Amino acid sequence: MIKVEHLSKKFGNLVVLENVNLEVREGEVISIIGPSGTGKSTLLRCINLLDRPSGGSISIDGVDILDPRTDVPKIRQKMNMVFQSFNLFAHLSVIDNLTLSPIKLLGRSKVEAEKRAMTILTLVGLAEKAGSFPDELSGGQKQRVAIARCLAMDPKIILFDEPTSSLDPTMVSEVLSVIRRLAKEGLTMLIVTHEMDFARDVSNRVMYMDEGIIYEEGTPEQLFDNPQKEKTRAFINRIRSIHYHINSTRYDLFTMNAEIDVFCEKQLIPLKTRQNLPLLVEELLGIYTPLLASTPLDIKLSWSEKKESVELLLESGGAAFNPFESTLLQDGEGLCNIRSMTGSIEFERAGERNCLTLVLN
């Protein structure tokens, strides 16, 4: 249904999309996730030709929509878009919003268009609001009307641009329920969303976008349970982190501990973990300090909001060195202290790097 090849989009010198390739088969539901400002909405706008691509090709149902001879309005009749801001006509009632395009563009009679509109309003749970005006509706109801207006044109494809981003949390579920129902009916959909659980539940495939490219894609199980790339893992698990590079024995432990405390407070990390972290870092630095004369040490502290866990990664170069197999810690008090504060400890020799990962209780 949709085929995008080597798509690029620039606004002046700003590159928003670069060499994007994707295919959407008939009946497929694909969710696009990723940080704000990475080109997700621009990709949809290019597919719908609201923004003209700077390069590449787009085919809809086998038709090259960038060909100057293509009847773009006719293509748009089979591919509608739901926006963040509803875009309803404020001066028209709900049912008039739904019947305007079918009457003008599809040549349907008023009676036929209104009958179809009422069927669709019943589908989205808003039949009783047919005579209301947009200003009389809640945000969730407006978005459901916007979806109904798309359905009134009997499209083969619907593009959703963050359909719940402007809604209160209490209204999100009603809109997502409608989209779930459409997915079960086999409608082809491309959905830009920040709702991770929804994307996992409704999608055949999920694409993670970053820096204007499709960075990683796969089935919901592959992408959410076993992402292959670090940026994808960080985004899905909502990971925040701080880094330290120590290349001298004259490091400032007090400043480091103060910065860690601020980080923990900002991320709302549990009090017990916040209290244990400085002690754990101090114990570990005591082990690694003798090595700093010959090899630097990198420390990465990460908080996963989704897993509600803190991970401490220590990386060093040089010869293979696992402190938990070293005589420095055997039967020592330091080993007992470290083990009491951690749930798991793993060591890996990755190339020429020693990687020690500790997950706190």
N, C-alpha and C positions, 0 to 999 in steps of 0.2 A: 504493500500500500504506500509506503514512504521509503524512498531511497535517497540518502544524502551522501555525496562523495566529495572529499577534499574541500569542504566548506570553510570559507574564511570570511570574517567581518571586521572591518576597521572603522573607527570613528576618528578621522584625522590620523594622528600618529599612534592612537591607542588601538592595540590589537585585542579584540574581544573574543573572537573565535579563530582557531588556527587548525586547519587540516582535520576537520571533524567528519567522521564517517559513521553512518548508522543505517540500519535497515529495520523497518517495522512491518511485520507480516499481518495479513488480515486477521482480525480478531484478537490481536496481541495487545496486552496492556504493559506499557513500559514506563517505569518511574525514573525520573532524573533527579538525583540528589547532589548536594555539594554546598560549599560555603557561598555566602552572598557575594555577588560581583564576579562570578566565574563564567558567565555567559549562558546560563541555563535559559533564562527568559529570552535573551537575544536569539538563541537557537530556535525557539518556538516562533518568534516573530519573523525570522528569516524563512522558516518553513511555510508560514502563512503569508509571506511577502509584505508584511507590515514594515519590515526593514529589508532593504535590498542587499543581498550578499555581495561581498567584494570579490569573491572568487568561488569556484566549485560548481557543483550541479545538484539540483533537487528534482526528483521525479515523484509525482503523486499518481498512484494507480496507473503507472506506465507513461504518464504525460510529463514532459520536460517543462516545468512551470517557469523556467528562466528564458525559454524561447520567446522572442518578441511576438510571435504569431499565436501564442497560447492565450486562450480566453480565460484570464485569471478570475473574473467574477464567477464564471461557471464552475471553476475548480473550487472556489470558496463555498459554493453551495453544498458540496459534498464533504467539506472539511471546515468545521466551525471551531471557535476558540472561546474559552471561558477565562475571563480576566480576574485579577485580584479585586478590582474596584467595581464589579458588577456591570457597569455601562448600560443600565436600563434607561429607557426614555421616561423621565420624571413626569411628563405631562400626559402619559398614556397609562391606562389601567393595566393590570397584570395580563389579562387576556388579550388586550390590544397589543401589548409588547410581543406576545407570542404569535399573533396572527398577521402582523404587518408584513414581515418578509415572505411568508408563504403566499400571501395574496399578491404582493407586488412582483416577487421573483419567480414563484412557481406557478402562478396563474390559477391558484385555487379560489373557489368561491368563498364568500364570507362564512356561509353556513358550514361548508366542509372544513375550513380552517379553524373555526371555533369548536367544532366537534372534536377535531384532532387535538386542539389546545387543551380542552377539558380532560381528554384521556391522559395527556401528559402531565397536567397539573395534579391529577389523581395519583399518578405514578410517583410524583415527588412530594405528595402529601399536602398540596396547597389548593385543592379544588375550591375550598371555601373562601379563598383569597382572590378569586378570579376578578372580582369587581373592585378590588383595592388598588391604591396607587403605591408606587415604590416607597414614598415617604412614610407610609403607614405600616411598613414591614420591618422586622428585625434584620440584622445583617445576615444571619443564616438563611432567613426566608428569601431575601433579595438574591443570594447566591443560588439558591435552589430555583428561583425564577429564571436566573441567567442560564442555568443548565437546561431548564425546560425550553427556553427560547431556542437554544441550540438544537435540541431534539425535535422541535417543531419543523425544522428544515430537513428532517430525515437524513442526517449526515452519515457518511461511512466512517469518518474520523472526527474525534474531538480532541483538541489540544487544551490542556488545563495548565494555566500559569499561576501556580501557588494559590489554588482556589480558597484556601482557608487562612491565608496569612493576615488578612485584615479583619478577622472575626475574633470575638471573645471566645475563650476556651469552651464556654458552655454551648456555643453555637457550632463548634467545629464538627462534633460527632454527627449532627443531622445532615451536614453536607457530605461528609465521608460515607455515610450510609447510602446516600443516593448514588454516589460514584461506584461503590461496591456492587450495588444492584445492576448498574449498567455494565460493569465488567462481567458479571455472571451471564448477562444476555448476549455476550460476544461482540460488543462494540469495540472497534479499534481505538485505543486511547494512548496518548503520550502526555504524561503528567509530571510537571515540575512541582516538587513538594518538599517540605521540611518535616513532614510527619513520617518518621521512620517506621513505626509499627504499621501504619497504614500501607506504606510502600511495600513492606514485607508481605503483608496479607493479600494485597490486591494484584500484585504484579506477576507477569511471566518472567520479565527480566528487569534488572535494576542497573542503571548507569550512574557512575560517580564522576562528576565533572569538576575539574580544577584547572585553573590557569588557561581557560579557553579551549581545553581538549577533553575528550572522554578518556579519563585517566584509568578507569577500570570498569569492567562490566561482567555480569554473570547472573545466574538465577538468584532469587532472594536468599536462598540457603547459602550459596557460595559467597555472596558479597557480605552478608551480615554475620555469618558464622565463621567464615574463613577468608577474610580479605587478604590479598596477596601483597598489597603495597602499603607502606607506612602511613601515607597521607589518608588513605581510605580508612585504615584502622583508627587513626586519630579522630577522624570526623565521626565515624559510626559510634565509637565508644565515648565521644565527646571528651577527648583527652586534652588536658592542659598540662603544660610542662615548663620547667626551668632547667637551665644548663649551667654547669660550672666547668671551666678548664683550669686545672691546677698543674703548674709546671715548676713549682718551687716548694721547698719545705717551709717557706715563710708565708704560707697562706693565712688569711684572716678568718679564723673559725667563728669569731663573734659576729662579724658582718654577715657571713654565710648563714648562720643560724637565725639572725634577725630577718633576712630575706626569705628564708624558708618559712618562718612563722607568718610573715605577711602573706605569702603565697597560700598557705594553709587556711588562713582566715578569709582570704578572698574567695577561695573555692569551697568554703564551708565544710572543710574536712573535719571529721569527728575529733573531739577533744583528746581522747586517749591516743589516737594516731599522731596528733599534733605534739603531744608531750613526748612520745617515743622517738619521733624523727630526729631531733637534735642529738639524742643519746646514741641512736643507731649510727648516724653520720660520724659522730666523734669516735665511736669504736672502730668503724671501718677505716677512717682516716689514720687512726693509730696503727693499723696493719699496713696500709699502703705508703705511709710517710717515708720509711727507709728506701723505697723504690723510686721516689720522686727525683732523686739526684740523677737517675739515668733515663727515666721515662715519664712523661706527663700522665696525668690521670684525668679522665672525663667523667663527670657525674651528671646523670639526668634523672630528675625527680618528676614523675608523672602521676596525675590524678585522673582516673576514669570515672566520670560522672555516672555512666551507665552501669558499670560494675561496682561502683562505690569502693574502689580499691586504690591504694597507693603503691606505685612500683618504683624501686630505686635501681638504676642501672649504673654500674661502674665499668669503664673500659680503659684498658692500658695496653701499651705495646710491649715490645721486648720478648724475652723468653716466656714460655708457657708458665703461668702462675695461677694456681687455684688456691686461694687462701685457706679454704676449708680442707685442703689436703696438705697444708704446710705445717711444719713443726711450730710455727708462730701461734697456732690456735689449738693445737691438740690438747684436749682436756683442760683448756684454760678458761678463766673466768669470762674473757671476751667472747668466746664461742657460746657459752651459756647465755650471756646477755643478748647476743645477736639472735640466737635461735628463739629465745623467749618473746622477742618482738616481731618475728616474721612468721608468715604462714607457709611460705615456700622459698627455697633458695636453689638457683640453678646456675651452673657454670658451663660456658661454651667457649671453645677456642675457634674463633672465626677468622680464618686467614692468619694474619700476624697479630691479631688482637685478642686479648683476654676479656671476656664479657661475663660479668657476674650480675645476676638479676635477683633481687629480693622483693617479695610482695609482703607488705606489712599486714599484720592481723587487723 
